[in-house]
Amino acid sequence: MNILEQIPLLQFTNWRIGGPADYFVEVDSLHDLQEALRFASDKKIPYVVLGGGTNVLVGDKGFRGLVIKNKMNTISIIAYKGRLSNSSEEDRKNVYVKADTGVLVNRLVRYTLDQGLSGLENFLGQPGTVGGAIYINAHNMSQNDFFGSHVVEADIISDNKVTTVPQSYFEFGYDVSTLQKTKQLVVSVVVGFEQRLDEKEQIWKKAEAAMQHRHATQPKGFPTAGCTFRNISAEDAKRAKIPNNIQSAGFLIDACGLKGKQIGNAKFSDEHANFILNMGGATAQDVKQLIDLAKTNVKEKFGINLHEEVVLIGEF
Ligand SMILES: Cc1cc2nc3c(=O)[nH]c(=O)nc-3n(C[C@H](O)[C@H](O)[C@H](O)COP(=O)(O)OP(=O)(O)OC[C@H]3O[C@@H](n4cnc5c(N)ncnc54)[C@H](O)[C@@H]3O)c2cc1C
């Protein structure tokens, strides 16, 4: 295990923003991960895990601790039919696939589609790793599909020991998992699928349609972290009398006249106001100022508190 010092983090984030980590390590096995955690514990420093870095904003001053870049990358089919120990209900899923959390979601989707496995087709083209997808319960809102719904069980690390937990442990909701409170690390995940070999082509077509929809509706061309804010609840939309009870954070930002607003080198996309783009050389401060501006304006205009979907890491 090679622990490096003072490593700039911008190269590991999709936004291409972020100062140095005091310590940085890439892990590709459970053994290395546990060693890395021991290192942080011995030194009494905080640690944070990075997957694809597609949903994080790292501060310009970096992170005073250990950044663990998750490169654990194995996928395997672990069971056909039958039930897993922790799967309580008689579920319809008949193939179980175990994936390390460093596996890219897109790779997992392609792997399973190739085997005629139906389940994750709405996530083709979804950026980030399996670990990041569990943390935020990644979603394809146009299909009302959530990554966590497909999870059967997972191995997590607590006090540097591995425990297997069932799906219910994560208390998945919209942009919510219990990991956001516990800060535990997920090592691997078991996902349930239905095998439909004779419909393989149709499943691929559905997946490609989902990916095309994603491409058609999301801004392209500049580094971004996707949606910056979580959409608001139905109750908030009703209380604030938002037209048609729209829950989209992008709608609210747009309604405040902030679409296209630029601070420094960061800009709210002209196409989708919930996306902040790095126009070239943007700092975390530029992005943070846009975030704060949107929060203030939306609060003043609608009385609603916007909450970040992106995870802020380190010192700003
Ligand atoms: C262009 C673009 C489009 C996007 N579209 C969508 C979309 O349609 N739907 C959607 O849901 N999201 C979308 N996102 C956001 C992002 O892709 C997801 O949130 C993704 O799941 C993040 O995964 P990641 O591996 O990059 O996580 P990271 O950004 O690396 O980390 C995010 C958080 O997860 C934690 N984390 C990562 N791995 C683990 C682990 N193994 N155990 C515990 N915690 C962990 C990190 O510590 C951090 O707090 C988009 C992003 C971009 C850039």
The ligand as a Gaussian input file, in Angstrom:
#p B3LYP/6-31G(d) Opt

LIG

0 1
 C      -22.922000      14.505000     -15.752000
 C      -23.483000      13.926000     -14.494000
 C      -24.746000      13.380000     -14.498000
 C      -25.293000      12.806000     -13.348000
 N      -26.531000      12.258000     -13.402000
 C      -27.032000      11.642000     -12.313000
 C      -28.293000      10.990000     -12.362000
 O      -28.949000      10.930000     -13.388000
 N      -28.753000      10.409000     -11.229000
 C      -28.041000      10.434000     -10.078000
 O      -28.488000       9.874000      -9.080000
 N      -26.844000      11.053000      -9.990000
 C      -26.324000      11.647000     -11.078000
 N      -25.115000      12.262000     -11.003000
 C      -24.423000      12.352000      -9.711000
 C      -23.417000      11.209000      -9.450000
 O      -23.077000      10.563000     -10.629000
 C      -23.978000      10.183000      -8.478000
 O      -24.248000      10.805000      -7.250000
 C      -23.017000       9.026000      -8.246000
 O      -23.718000       7.995000      -7.594000
 C      -21.761000       9.393000      -7.450000
 O      -20.872000       8.284000      -7.451000
 P      -19.301000       8.497000      -7.269000
 O      -18.665000       7.166000      -7.245000
 O      -18.773000       9.436000      -8.276000
 O      -19.256000       9.132000      -5.823000
 P      -18.220000      10.208000      -5.279000
 O      -18.506000      11.524000      -5.939000
 O      -16.848000       9.695000      -5.369000
 O      -18.655000      10.271000      -3.749000
 C      -19.931000      10.789000      -3.389000
 C      -20.179000      10.453000      -1.912000
 O      -20.295000       9.028000      -1.777000
 C      -19.399000       8.567000      -0.780000
 N      -18.955000       7.238000      -1.171000
 C      -18.377000       6.851000      -2.352000
 N      -18.073000       5.536000      -2.329000
 C      -18.455000       5.071000      -1.110000
 C      -18.389000       3.797000      -0.470000
 N      -17.843000       2.738000      -1.072000
 N      -18.879000       3.665000       0.780000
 C      -19.419000       4.737000       1.421000
 N      -19.502000       5.978000       0.874000
 C      -19.029000       6.152000      -0.380000
 C      -18.248000       9.571000      -0.798000
 O      -17.505000       9.559000       0.410000
 C      -19.019000      10.867000      -1.003000
 O      -19.539000      11.321000       0.224000
 C      -24.545000      12.816000     -12.157000
 C      -23.244000      13.354000     -12.150000
 C      -22.712000      13.881000     -13.307000
 C      -21.318000      14.407000     -13.290000

